[in-house]
Every structure is written in C-alpha cells, then in structure tokens.
Amino acid sequence: MTAALATNASLQDHPDSAAVSVTAAPEITIVVPTLNERANIPILVARLQRLLAGIHWEIAFVDDNSTDGTAAVARTIGEADSRVRCIRRIGRRGLSGALLEGMLASQARYVAALDADLQHDEGLLVAMVERLRQGDVDLVVASRYMEGNATAGFDPHRARASRWSSTIARRFLSVELTDPMSGFFMIRRDLVEELAPSLSSQGFKLLLDIVATAHGRIRVAELPYVFRERQHGLSKLDTRVILDFAALVIAKLTDDAVSLRFLLFCAVGLTGVVVHMAVLALALDAAELRFSAAQAVATIAAITWNFVLNNRLTYSDQRLTGWRFFKGLLWFQVICSVGAVSNVGAATWIYNSGPGWWVAGLGGALMGAVWNYVVSAAFVWRQR
C-alpha cells in the first residue's frame, strides 16, 4: 500500500501523467523457452487464459531466434493481451539460460518454468501457486514419477535416460527429489535472484542446478502430473543433452572448479597428439621430409584436427560455420603457437628448479593446455 501511494504521489507531480494507471506486478511469471514452436504458442496462451482466471499472471516467451516466426506470433498475441511478452535472444542458445534470463526479467513473486511443447500439464500451475501461497515451501516441482502419474509422452529410450540421470543426480549430488530432471516447476523469484550468480546458463536442467546449488536450504514440495505426447513441432533433445548433464554434475561435484568443456578440450588435445605422431611418421617415411619440415607439417595438422574436433564437440552449442569457421581456425593456429612457446618456457623453468623431467613436462603441458583453452574460448568461440 505504501509503495502504491508513493508511486501515485510521484505521478501527481507530473501533470502529463495524470491519465496513467499503475498496475502492480503479477503474482506469477510463467517462463517458456522457445525454439521453433510457432504452432504451440496460441494453444498454450489460450489454455492459460482459461485456466488462470482469478490469478494475476503473465507469460514470458524467451525465444532463441526461431526461424519459423515463433517470436512474431508471441508478439502479435501480446499486442492484444499485455500479459504475453516475448524476449528474443540473439547469439545465445540453451534451455537453462533462457529460463534464467526470463526469470531474472520478472517482477513477480513467483516464477514458473513451462515447456512450449504442451507436454507439461499447465493445469497444475493453479495447484503450484496455491501450494506456494501457504508459505511452508519455496519450490514446487511437477514430478513424472510420483504415484498416480503417467508418462505417455516418453518413448522407452527417453524414459530410460531420464530415470538413469535422475539416479545419478540423487546419488552424486544428494538431490532428494523423485524427478530431479523435471523441467516443470515453480519457485519464489527472490530465491532465483539469490542463487543466480552460482547457476549455469548452459544446459537443459535448471531445476537440478537450483536444488544442487542450494545444498538443502530450499523447502520443496512435489506434485504428480501426466507427461503428455508432443502434438506439434520437433523435440530439441539430442546427444548434447548428455554432455550438458555431465557438465552440470562435474561442476557441482567440484564446486565449479572443473568444467566439462575443459576436460573435453584436454581429451581432444590428447587425440591431437596421436594425429601429430601419425602425420610426423608419414611425413618422414612416405614424404621423406627433413625432421624440421615434417614436425611443422605434423604440428599444423594436429592443431587443425584439434580445432575441428573442438568446434564439433567441445563447443557444439556455439559451432562456427562458413567464413567464421576459417577465421576461427586461423585464430586457433596463432593461439596454439603461443601456447607451445608457453609450454616450453614453463617446462624449462620447472626443470631448472629441480624436479624431475616428467614433472617439468607435465607442468609445461598443463600450462599450454590452460592457455589454449582460456584464450581460444575468449577469442575463437567468444566464451565469457
């Protein structure tokens, strides 16, 4: 009440704003990440308009620059209904990042995560709000595995992968939920604000990240629901989901000290050693080059191999194509050349300090790997 009076008083100080009406923030913001979900947007909005009568709500579509006009459809609906907003993201991808961005853009007391594919039972949102209003829980999770639910929308492979990943999350991250991989939940927005600096913007499972990061400080309730079959559009789940899940588990187990990207980068580097030795052998035996020339050819081949594999695997979510691919390759060659110099310099300094040759070699290799990873992430794939 005090805030409303203060706002009205400030408006009265400006004659031109006399006709402006002040509306309080909604109680709930429903955040819906989208990527080519044009056909589902009108259906979802119409369902929410019917179901959420009596609740002050809004829906924020966070669109990863869809090519099918998803954002335009959402904005057109929003022109007639101010409760419908669209945040269009350019150059950024990922379910967790989209959810986090939408939640942090909200002024509501509660924020909910809901998929655009209509597989989540949006009717459960009413029960979620009512449960949070009681004040004894901070987070309400829609579970596919509680007694009384069904998973009609799961094919056998996806169901098996979901249960497998849920078991890992419970065992290694001590997350006590029947469905820690759920993408359907509602939470107090102030908690998201508090945890946001420690959450990952990569990956697909923001709920698991939130619960693991909170370390038991969040009071949680679960509600069963029926996971429905997709009617329109295509699933966005692919093999990248496995890497994203592994990355999240590794990050939480090591308190964010180790990233999966770095481990993948090092693994690619090891394959590059094999390529280097193979090309070196061919250059010496088959091409009969001098060792210095053969070594140069092998080095260029190994660096090129590392770049292609990293672009395909380590940075698959930010893969470079077209002209950017060749520009990135040139940058990567330069960065790795400097990394080789730092490798030799660090190894020589360690060797002269006393430890054995293997300690010096390992230290130099680690120095070179860290340099290559950090600098290429910043200048080639534009990671921050």
C-alpha positions in Angstrom: 0.0 0.0 0.0 2.8 2.4 0.9 4.6 1.7 -2.3 1.4 2.3 -4.3 0.8 5.6 -2.6 4.3 6.7 -3.2 4.1 5.8 -6.8 0.8 7.7 -7.2 2.2 10.7 -5.4 5.2 10.8 -7.8 2.8 10.6 -10.8 0.8 13.5 -9.5 4.0 15.7 -9.6 3.8 15.4 -13.4 0.6 16.8 -15.0 1.1 14.8 -18.2 1.0 11.5 -16.3 -2.5 12.1 -14.7 -4.2 9.6 -17.0 -1.6 6.9 -16.4 -2.9 3.9 -14.5 -0.5 2.0 -12.2 -0.7 -1.8 -12.2 1.0 -4.0 -9.7 3.4 -6.7 -10.8 1.8 -10.0 -11.5 1.9 -12.7 -8.8 3.4 -15.3 -11.2 5.5 -15.1 -14.4 5.4 -18.3 -16.5 8.7 -18.5 -18.4 8.5 -20.5 -21.6 11.7 -21.1 -23.6 11.0 -21.5 -27.3 12.8 -22.6 -30.4 10.6 -23.1 -33.5 7.4 -23.7 -31.5 5.1 -21.4 -33.6 2.1 -23.7 -33.7 2.1 -24.3 -30.0 2.1 -20.6 -28.8 -1.6 -19.7 -29.5 -2.7 -23.0 -28.0 -0.7 -22.6 -24.8 -1.8 -18.9 -24.3 -5.5 -19.8 -24.8 -5.2 -22.6 -22.2 -3.6 -20.3 -19.7 -6.2 -17.6 -20.3 -8.9 -20.1 -19.3 -7.1 -21.9 -16.5 -5.7 -18.9 -14.6 -8.8 -16.8 -14.2 -8.6 -15.1 -10.8 -4.8 -15.2 -10.7 -2.6 -12.2 -11.7 -0.2 -13.8 -14.1 1.9 -13.1 -17.2 3.8 -15.4 -19.6 7.3 -14.6 -20.9 8.3 -16.4 -24.1 12.1 -16.5 -24.3 12.9 -17.2 -27.9 16.3 -18.3 -29.2 15.8 -16.6 -32.5 13.5 -19.1 -34.0 13.4 -19.4 -37.8 9.7 -20.2 -38.0 8.3 -16.9 -36.7 7.7 -18.0 -33.1 8.7 -14.6 -31.7 6.4 -12.8 -34.1 3.4 -15.0 -33.2 4.0 -14.3 -29.5 4.3 -10.6 -30.0 1.1 -10.5 -32.1 -0.8 -12.1 -29.2 0.9 -9.7 -26.8 -0.5 -6.7 -28.7 -4.0 -7.7 -27.6 -3.0 -9.2 -24.2 -0.4 -7.3 -22.2 0.1 -10.5 -20.1 2.0 -12.0 -23.0 5.6 -10.9 -23.5 8.5 -12.1 -25.7 12.2 -11.9 -25.0 14.1 -12.6 -28.2 17.7 -13.8 -27.8 20.3 -13.3 -30.5 23.5 -15.4 -30.4 22.5 -17.3 -27.3 21.2 -20.8 -27.0 20.2 -23.1 -24.3 17.2 -24.0 -22.1 18.7 -23.2 -18.7 20.0 -19.8 -20.0 16.6 -18.9 -21.5 14.8 -19.9 -18.2 17.2 -17.9 -16.1 17.0 -14.9 -18.3 13.2 -14.9 -18.3 13.0 -15.4 -14.5 15.5 -12.5 -13.8 13.5 -10.3 -16.1 10.4 -10.8 -13.9 8.9 -8.7 -11.2 6.5 -11.4 -10.0 6.6 -13.0 -6.6 6.7 -16.5 -8.1 8.3 -17.7 -11.4 7.5 -20.9 -13.2 9.3 -23.0 -15.9 7.0 -24.5 -18.5 7.8 -26.1 -21.9 6.2 -24.8 -25.0 5.6 -28.3 -26.5 2.4 -28.8 -24.5 3.7 -31.9 -22.8 3.5 -30.3 -19.4 0.1 -30.2 -17.8 -0.4 -26.4 -17.5 -3.4 -27.0 -15.3 -1.0 -27.9 -12.4 0.0 -24.2 -12.3 -3.0 -23.4 -10.1 -2.1 -26.1 -7.6 1.5 -24.9 -7.6 0.5 -21.3 -6.8 -1.8 -22.4 -4.0 1.0 -24.6 -2.5 3.5 -21.7 -2.5 0.9 -19.3 -1.0 0.8 -21.5 2.1 4.3 -20.3 2.9 5.8 -23.5 4.1 7.6 -24.3 0.8 9.9 -22.4 -1.6 9.8 -24.6 -4.6 7.1 -26.8 -6.1 8.2 -29.5 -8.6 5.9 -31.3 -11.1 7.1 -34.9 -10.9 6.6 -37.6 -13.6 7.5 -40.4 -11.2 5.2 -39.9 -8.2 2.5 -42.4 -7.6 -0.6 -41.7 -9.6 1.1 -40.1 -12.6 1.8 -41.3 -16.1 4.4 -40.7 -18.7 2.6 -41.1 -22.0 4.9 -38.7 -23.7 8.0 -40.7 -23.1 9.4 -43.1 -25.6 11.3 -46.1 -24.0 14.8 -44.6 -24.7 13.9 -41.2 -23.3 12.3 -42.7 -20.3 15.3 -44.9 -19.6 17.7 -41.9 -20.0 15.6 -39.8 -17.6 15.5 -42.4 -14.9 19.2 -43.1 -15.3 20.1 -39.4 -15.0 17.8 -39.0 -12.0 19.5 -41.8 -10.2 22.9 -40.2 -10.8 21.6 -36.8 -9.6 20.3 -38.3 -6.4 23.4 -40.4 -5.7 26.2 -37.9 -6.5 24.5 -34.6 -5.9 22.3 -35.6 -2.9 19.2 -34.2 -4.6 16.3 -35.8 -2.8 13.6 -35.5 -5.5 11.6 -38.2 -7.3 12.1 -36.2 -10.5 15.3 -34.0 -10.3 15.3 -33.8 -14.1 11.9 -32.2 -14.3 11.6 -29.1 -16.5 8.3 -28.1 -14.9 8.4 -26.2 -11.6 7.5 -23.0 -9.7 9.7 -21.1 -7.3 9.9 -17.9 -5.3 11.6 -15.4 -7.5 13.8 -13.9 -4.7 15.4 -17.3 -4.4 16.3 -17.4 -8.0 17.8 -13.9 -7.6 19.9 -15.1 -4.7 21.2 -18.3 -6.4 21.6 -16.8 -9.9 25.3 -15.9 -9.7 26.1 -19.6 -8.9 23.8 -21.1 -11.6 24.9 -22.3 -15.1 23.4 -20.6 -18.1 24.3 -23.7 -20.2 22.5 -27.0 -20.4 18.9 -28.1 -20.1 18.2 -28.8 -16.4 17.9 -25.6 -14.4 15.9 -27.3 -11.6 18.7 -29.7 -10.8 21.2 -26.8 -10.8 19.0 -24.8 -8.4 18.5 -27.7 -5.9 22.1 -28.8 -6.1 23.4 -25.2 -5.6 21.1 -24.6 -2.6 22.6 -27.5 -0.7 19.3 -28.4 1.1 18.3 -24.8 2.0 15.2 -24.8 -0.1 11.9 -26.3 1.1 10.5 -28.4 -1.7 7.1 -30.0 -2.4 6.4 -32.3 -5.4 3.1 -32.8 -7.3 2.4 -35.6 -9.7 1.3 -34.9 -13.3 0.8 -36.6 -16.6 3.6 -36.1 -19.1 1.8 -35.8 -22.5 2.8 -36.5 -26.0 4.1 -33.7 -28.3 1.5 -32.6 -30.9 3.4 -30.0 -32.9 7.0 -29.3 -33.7 10.1 -31.3 -33.1 11.9 -32.3 -29.9 15.1 -30.3 -29.2 16.8 -33.1 -27.2 19.9 -34.7 -28.7 23.2 -36.1 -27.7 24.3 -32.7 -26.5 22.0 -33.2 -23.5 24.2 -35.9 -22.2 27.2 -33.6 -22.3 25.3 -30.8 -20.6 24.2 -33.2 -17.9 27.7 -34.4 -17.3 29.0 -30.9 -17.2 26.5 -29.9 -14.5 27.3 -32.9 -12.4 31.1 -32.3 -12.7 30.7 -28.6 -11.9 28.6 -29.2 -8.8 30.8 -32.0 -7.5 33.9 -29.8 -7.8 32.2 -26.6 -6.6 32.6 -25.2 -10.2 36.4 -25.7 -10.1 36.4 -28.0 -13.1 34.3 -27.6 -16.2 33.4 -30.3 -18.7 34.5 -28.0 -21.5 38.0 -28.0 -20.2 38.0 -31.8 -19.8 36.7 -32.2 -23.3 39.3 -29.7 -24.6 42.1 -31.7 -22.9 40.7 -35.0 -24.3 40.7 -33.5 -27.8 44.3 -32.4 -27.2 45.2 -36.0 -26.4 43.8 -37.2 -29.7 45.8 -34.4 -31.3 49.0 -36.0 -30.0 48.1 -39.2 -31.8 47.4 -37.3 -35.0 50.6 -35.4 -34.7 52.7 -38.6 -34.3 50.9 -40.3 -37.2 51.4 -37.3 -39.6 55.0 -37.0 -38.4 55.7 -40.6 -39.2 54.1 -40.3 -42.7 56.0 -37.1 -43.4 59.3 -38.7 -42.5 58.8 -42.1 -44.1 56.5 -41.6 -47.0 57.3 -38.0 -48.0 60.9 -38.2 -46.9 60.9 -34.7 -45.5 63.5 -33.3 -43.1 62.6 -33.6 -39.5 62.0 -29.9 -39.0 59.7 -29.7 -42.0 57.9 -32.9 -41.0 57.5 -31.6 -37.5 56.0 -28.3 -38.8 53.5 -30.2 -41.0 52.5 -32.5 -38.2 52.0 -29.6 -35.8 49.8 -27.7 -38.3 47.8 -30.9 -38.9 47.4 -31.6 -35.1 46.2 -28.1 -34.4 43.8 -28.2 -37.3 42.4 -31.5 -36.1 42.0 -30.1 -32.5 40.1 -27.1 -33.8 37.7 -29.1 -36.0 37.0 -31.6 -33.1 36.6 -28.9 -30.5 34.3 -27.0 -32.8 32.3 -30.1 -33.3 32.2 -31.4 -29.8 33.5 -29.1 -27.1 31.7 -26.0 -28.5 28.9 -27.8 -30.3 26.4 -25.2 -28.9 28.5 -22.4 -30.4 29.7 -24.1 -33.5 31.5 -21.9 -36.1 30.4 -22.2 -39.7 31.1 -20.6 -43.0 33.6 -17.8 -43.0 33.6 -17.8 -39.2 35.0 -21.3 -39.3 38.1 -20.3 -41.3 38.6 -17.2 -39.2 38.4 -19.2 -36.0 40.9 -21.8 -37.4 43.4 -19.0 -38.1 43.0 -17.6 -34.6 43.3 -21.1 -33.1 46.5 -21.7 -35.0 48.0 -18.5 -33.7 46.8 -19.1 -30.1 48.2 -22.7 -30.0 51.5 -21.5 -31.4 51.8 -19.1 -28.5 50.7 -21.9 -26.2 53.5 -24.1 -27.5 56.0 -21.4 -26.5 54.5 -21.1 -23.0 54.6 -24.9 -22.7 58.3 -25.0 -23.5 59.1 -21.9 -21.3 57.2 -23.3 -18.3 58.7 -26.7 -18.6 62.2 -25.4 -18.8 61.7 -23.2 -15.8 60.3 -26.1 -13.7 63.1 -28.4 -14.9 65.8 -25.9 -13.9 64.2 -25.6 -10.5 65.0 -29.1 -9.6 62.0 -31.5 -10.1 62.4 -34.5 -12.5 61.9 -34.2 -16.2 58.4 -35.8 -16.1 57.2 -33.1 -13.6 58.6 -30.4 -15.8 57.0 -31.9 -18.9 53.6 -32.3 -17.2 53.7 -28.8 -15.9 54.5 -27.4 -19.3 51.8 -29.4 -20.9 49.3 -28.2 -18.3 50.4 -24.6 -18.8 49.9 -24.9 -22.5 46.6 -26.5 -22.2 45.2 -23.9 -19.9 46.5 -21.1 -22.1 45.0 -22.7 -25.2 41.7 -23.3 -23.5 41.2 -19.9 -21.9 42.4 -17.8 -24.8 40.6 -19.8 -27.5 37.4 -19.7 -25.5 37.6 -15.9 -25.3 38.8 -15.1 -28.9 37.6 -18.1 -31.0 34.3 -19.2 -29.6 33.7 -16.0 -27.7 33.1 -17.6 -24.3 33.0 -15.3 -21.2 
